[in-house]
């Protein structure tokens, strides 16, 4: 009888702890970082570390800010004394994921980054993008005069075409069209992971382009950095010619590996100094 009473008391205590949230098992995992509310009410998750000159890192398609921590650049920049800011772009990670055209049209993703800079009180900053993050980075440095230097990794000139076939194919494939086999690898990867596929589809539908005329007016230093085996997003040499005074560097690797290499990190930090 005593054993039963002890078990009953323990069960009652467990139930109480679960209800009140005092049980460790019942507590959600607390993720690092913070949220800010963007221009249209969308909440953007970000993390800022360090106390030096601010640099915003912009991840690629279906990625998150945490992805930067898998390579060398993130920690190397902190060690070099920068204030490093990562974010989950809308539709990704812990940020809100709108399911409508308005959520991604008219440079919404670039506005998120510029708004984040404003919310953090940044009067000047640098921006580093990779893959699709470079496409958004391009919009940011065209639109925001606070940007001092910019890095575009894993990107050629294909994104300057507003009718870029692969973008259109990716959007249609994410909406269920199975006839575009040039994006099979991307689509298979997305289907095999718990992504919000509708949000990703809207990102492809409204992915911005930056015109050759806009690029011709760029005045800030821009670094283009690509893997020697990266052939994913057009011709980086052609893009280099479109941006006055830009610098082009090649590092070992393909599109998926180049950004994580020591050579990538070294080149970016040397450029930003």
Secondary structure, 3 states (H helix, E strand, C coil): CHHHHHHHHHHHHHHHHHHHCCCHHHCCCCCCCEEEECCCCCEEEEEEECCCCEEEEECCCCCCHHHHHHCCHHHHHHHCCCEEEEECCCCCCCCCCCCCHHHCCCCHHHHHHHHHHHHCCCCCEEEEEECHHHHHHHHHHHHCCCEEEEEEECCCCHHHCCCCHHHHHHHHHHCCCCCCHHHHHHHHHHHCCCCCHHHHHHHHHCCCCCCHHHHHCCCCEEEEEEECCCCCCCCHHHHHHHCCCCEEEEECCCCCCHHHCHHHHHHHHHHHC
